Amino acid sequence: MMGLWRRWRDPFAALERRRLGMLARHGDDPMLCSLLTPQLPTPAADPWALPMLVLDMETSGLDPARDRILSLGWVPIIDGRLRLGESCHHYLSTGRVGAASAVIHHITPQALQGGLDERDALRLLLKAMTGRLLVAHGSAIERRFLGALLARHHRIGEALPLIWLDTLALERSLLCNRQLVLGDYRLSEIRKHRGLPPYLAHNALADAVATGELLLVQMKEILAGQPKVLASLYRRVRRHCNGL
């Protein structure tokens, strides 16, 4: 009975049940069917061997019901290496950039006018996500805005049953183990704290690459001297990240 209870509470098993349920409900949608068909990795999977997609979104605000995505950037990680040649950066024509956003994100209205339609951007993103773990820094933004896109264009009112690795949560877990607190958990500050080189902040692709580099450093630290299993990473993320 206890073994059954543990299996029921296992987050990997719960995600797999949700995947199968969502696939049954939305399998007639070709894009969602392709995304949801691959089985999720097991807790014992070697994370170094798992394909990942590092994702970043620049948005006009923090409320996905009112604000819009201005740009998307992503880069794959295959066999523990960033595949820069397969990275993508897209502006979205449905975004609206104000003066403050233009200063922060360095995105002009002209760039958005030549950007992708929101539906086309979502199609490309879902294709890139298929069969890969998702990685983001402070993933709540990406998860919420992705959910808003799915609600608008696919009438999906629930979060996708996918595995997210959050570099902010991983860094919190590492510092917590040392009984340390970092006052600023922005990506640029964590990289500076770790001695990683500076980068162009508030650019979706640059942020994705910077996040991917940070993840690889964190993985080396977390998995050093212990079994290289996905559960070691995901357990830390769930403990220090809301909504997963």
C-alpha positions as CSV (number, residue, x, y, z in Angstrom):
1,M,0.0,0.0,0.0
2,M,2.9,2.4,0.9
3,G,4.6,1.6,-2.4
4,L,1.4,2.5,-4.3
5,W,1.1,5.8,-2.4
6,R,4.6,6.7,-3.2
7,R,4.1,6.0,-6.9
8,W,0.9,8.1,-6.8
9,R,2.8,11.0,-5.3
10,D,5.8,10.7,-7.6
11,P,5.9,13.9,-9.7
12,F,7.2,12.0,-12.7
13,A,4.3,9.5,-12.6
14,A,1.8,12.4,-12.1
15,L,3.2,14.2,-15.1
16,E,3.0,11.1,-17.2
17,R,-0.7,10.5,-16.2
18,R,-1.5,14.1,-17.1
19,R,0.3,13.7,-20.4
20,L,-1.7,10.6,-21.3
21,G,-5.0,12.3,-20.2
22,M,-4.3,15.5,-22.2
23,L,-3.2,13.4,-25.2
24,A,-6.6,11.6,-25.1
25,R,-8.5,14.9,-24.8
26,H,-6.6,16.9,-27.4
27,G,-5.1,14.2,-29.7
28,D,-7.1,15.5,-32.6
29,D,-5.0,18.7,-32.6
30,P,-1.9,17.9,-34.7
31,M,0.4,20.3,-33.0
32,L,-0.5,19.2,-29.5
33,C,-0.5,15.5,-30.5
34,S,3.1,15.8,-31.7
35,L,4.1,17.5,-28.5
36,L,2.3,15.1,-26.2
37,T,3.1,11.8,-27.9
38,P,6.7,11.3,-26.7
39,Q,6.9,9.6,-23.3
40,L,8.4,11.8,-20.5
41,P,11.9,10.9,-19.2
42,T,12.0,8.7,-16.1
43,P,13.5,9.9,-12.7
44,A,16.5,7.6,-13.4
45,A,17.3,9.1,-16.8
46,D,20.8,10.6,-17.3
47,P,20.2,14.4,-17.7
48,W,23.4,14.8,-19.6
49,A,21.9,12.5,-22.3
50,L,18.5,14.2,-22.4
51,P,17.7,16.8,-25.1
52,M,16.7,20.2,-23.7
53,L,15.4,23.5,-24.9
54,V,16.4,26.7,-23.1
55,L,13.7,29.3,-23.5
56,D,13.4,33.0,-22.8
57,M,10.6,35.4,-23.4
58,E,10.7,39.2,-23.4
59,T,7.2,40.5,-22.5
60,S,5.5,43.9,-22.3
61,G,4.6,43.2,-18.6
62,L,4.0,40.4,-16.1
63,D,0.3,39.8,-16.6
64,P,-0.3,37.3,-19.5
65,A,-4.0,38.2,-19.5
66,R,-3.2,41.8,-20.4
67,D,0.4,41.9,-21.7
68,R,2.0,40.2,-24.7
69,I,5.2,38.5,-25.7
70,L,7.5,40.8,-27.5
71,S,10.2,38.3,-28.5
72,L,11.1,34.7,-28.1
73,G,14.6,33.1,-28.0
74,W,15.6,29.5,-27.6
75,V,18.7,27.3,-27.9
76,P,18.9,23.5,-27.7
77,I,21.2,21.5,-25.4
78,I,22.1,18.2,-26.9
79,D,24.5,15.8,-25.1
80,G,25.4,18.5,-22.6
81,R,26.4,21.1,-25.3
82,L,24.7,24.2,-26.4
83,R,23.8,24.0,-30.1
84,L,24.1,27.6,-31.0
85,G,23.7,26.8,-34.7
86,E,20.2,25.6,-34.0
87,S,19.2,28.6,-31.9
88,C,16.2,30.9,-32.8
89,H,15.1,34.4,-32.1
90,H,11.8,35.8,-33.1
91,Y,9.9,39.1,-32.7
92,L,6.1,38.9,-32.4
93,S,4.0,41.3,-34.4
94,T,1.1,41.0,-31.8
95,G,3.3,42.7,-29.1
96,R,3.0,46.3,-28.2
97,V,6.1,48.1,-27.0
98,G,5.9,51.2,-24.9
99,A,8.7,53.7,-24.2
100,A,9.8,51.9,-21.0
101,S,9.9,48.5,-22.7
102,A,11.9,49.9,-25.6
103,V,14.5,51.1,-23.2
104,I,14.6,47.8,-21.2
105,H,14.4,45.3,-24.1
106,H,15.9,47.5,-26.9
107,I,12.9,46.5,-29.1
108,T,11.4,49.0,-31.4
109,P,7.9,49.1,-32.9
110,Q,9.4,48.6,-36.3
111,A,11.0,45.3,-35.2
112,L,7.6,44.0,-34.0
113,Q,5.9,45.1,-37.2
114,G,8.1,42.7,-39.1
115,G,7.7,39.9,-36.6
116,L,5.8,36.7,-36.6
117,D,2.1,36.3,-35.9
118,E,1.5,35.0,-32.4
119,R,0.0,31.7,-33.8
120,D,2.9,31.1,-36.1
121,A,5.4,31.8,-33.3
122,L,3.5,29.3,-31.0
123,R,3.6,26.7,-33.8
124,L,7.4,27.0,-34.1
125,L,7.9,27.0,-30.4
126,L,5.8,23.8,-29.8
127,K,7.8,22.1,-32.6
128,A,11.1,23.1,-30.9
129,M,9.8,21.9,-27.5
130,T,8.8,18.5,-28.7
131,G,10.8,15.7,-27.1
132,R,12.9,18.0,-25.0
133,L,13.1,19.1,-21.3
134,L,12.4,22.8,-20.9
135,V,14.8,25.2,-19.2
136,A,14.3,28.8,-18.1
137,H,15.5,31.2,-15.5
138,G,12.6,32.1,-13.3
139,S,10.4,29.9,-15.4
140,A,7.1,31.2,-14.0
141,I,7.0,33.9,-16.7
142,E,7.6,31.5,-19.6
143,R,5.1,29.0,-18.2
144,R,2.3,31.6,-17.6
145,F,2.7,33.2,-21.0
146,L,2.9,29.9,-22.8
147,G,-0.3,28.9,-21.0
148,A,-1.9,32.1,-22.2
149,L,-0.9,31.4,-25.8
150,L,-2.4,27.9,-25.6
151,A,-5.6,29.2,-24.1
152,R,-6.0,31.8,-26.9
153,H,-5.1,29.6,-29.8
154,H,-5.9,26.0,-28.7
155,R,-8.5,26.5,-25.9
156,I,-6.3,24.7,-23.4
157,G,-6.9,25.8,-19.9
158,E,-4.3,23.7,-18.1
159,A,-0.6,23.7,-17.9
160,L,1.3,21.4,-20.3
161,P,2.6,18.2,-18.5
162,L,6.2,18.8,-19.3
163,I,9.4,18.9,-17.2
164,W,10.9,22.3,-16.5
165,L,14.4,22.9,-15.1
166,D,14.6,26.4,-13.5
167,T,18.1,27.8,-13.1
168,L,16.9,30.3,-10.5
169,A,15.4,27.5,-8.4
170,L,18.6,25.4,-8.8
171,E,20.8,28.2,-7.6
172,R,18.5,28.8,-4.6
173,S,18.8,25.1,-3.7
174,L,22.6,25.2,-3.9
175,L,22.9,28.3,-1.8
176,C,20.4,26.9,0.7
177,N,22.5,23.8,1.2
178,R,25.4,26.2,2.2
179,Q,23.0,28.3,4.3
180,L,23.7,31.3,2.1
181,V,21.2,33.8,0.6
182,L,21.9,35.8,-2.5
183,G,20.2,39.2,-2.4
184,D,19.7,39.3,-6.2
185,Y,18.7,36.3,-8.2
186,R,18.7,37.9,-11.6
187,L,20.5,35.9,-14.2
188,S,23.2,38.5,-14.7
189,E,23.9,38.6,-10.9
190,I,24.1,34.9,-10.5
191,R,26.5,34.6,-13.5
192,K,28.6,37.4,-11.9
193,H,28.6,35.6,-8.5
194,R,29.8,32.5,-10.3
195,G,32.4,34.3,-12.3
196,L,30.7,33.7,-15.7
197,P,31.3,36.4,-18.3
198,P,28.7,39.2,-18.8
199,Y,26.3,39.1,-21.7
200,L,23.7,41.3,-23.4
201,A,20.8,41.2,-21.0
202,H,17.1,41.7,-22.0
203,N,17.6,40.0,-25.3
204,A,15.6,36.8,-25.5
205,L,18.3,34.8,-27.4
206,A,21.2,36.1,-25.3
207,D,19.2,35.3,-22.1
208,A,18.5,31.8,-23.4
209,V,22.2,31.2,-24.1
210,A,23.3,32.7,-20.8
211,T,20.7,30.5,-19.0
212,G,21.9,27.4,-20.8
213,E,25.5,28.1,-19.8
214,L,24.5,28.5,-16.2
215,L,22.5,25.3,-16.2
216,L,25.5,23.3,-17.4
217,V,27.6,24.7,-14.6
218,Q,24.9,23.9,-12.1
219,M,24.5,20.4,-13.4
220,K,28.3,19.7,-13.0
221,E,28.1,20.9,-9.4
222,I,24.9,19.1,-8.4
223,L,25.7,15.8,-10.1
224,A,29.4,15.6,-9.0
225,G,30.1,12.5,-7.1
226,Q,26.6,11.1,-7.2
227,P,24.4,9.1,-9.6
228,K,23.7,11.2,-12.7
229,V,19.9,11.0,-12.6
230,L,17.2,13.6,-13.6
231,A,15.5,13.2,-10.2
232,S,18.5,14.9,-8.5
233,L,17.8,18.1,-10.5
234,Y,14.0,18.0,-10.6
235,R,13.6,17.5,-6.9
236,R,15.6,20.7,-6.2
237,V,13.5,22.6,-8.8
238,R,10.2,21.5,-7.3
239,R,11.3,22.4,-3.8
240,H,12.4,26.0,-4.8
241,C,10.0,26.8,-7.6
242,N,6.3,27.6,-7.3
243,G,3.7,26.0,-9.6
244,L,5.7,22.8,-10.6
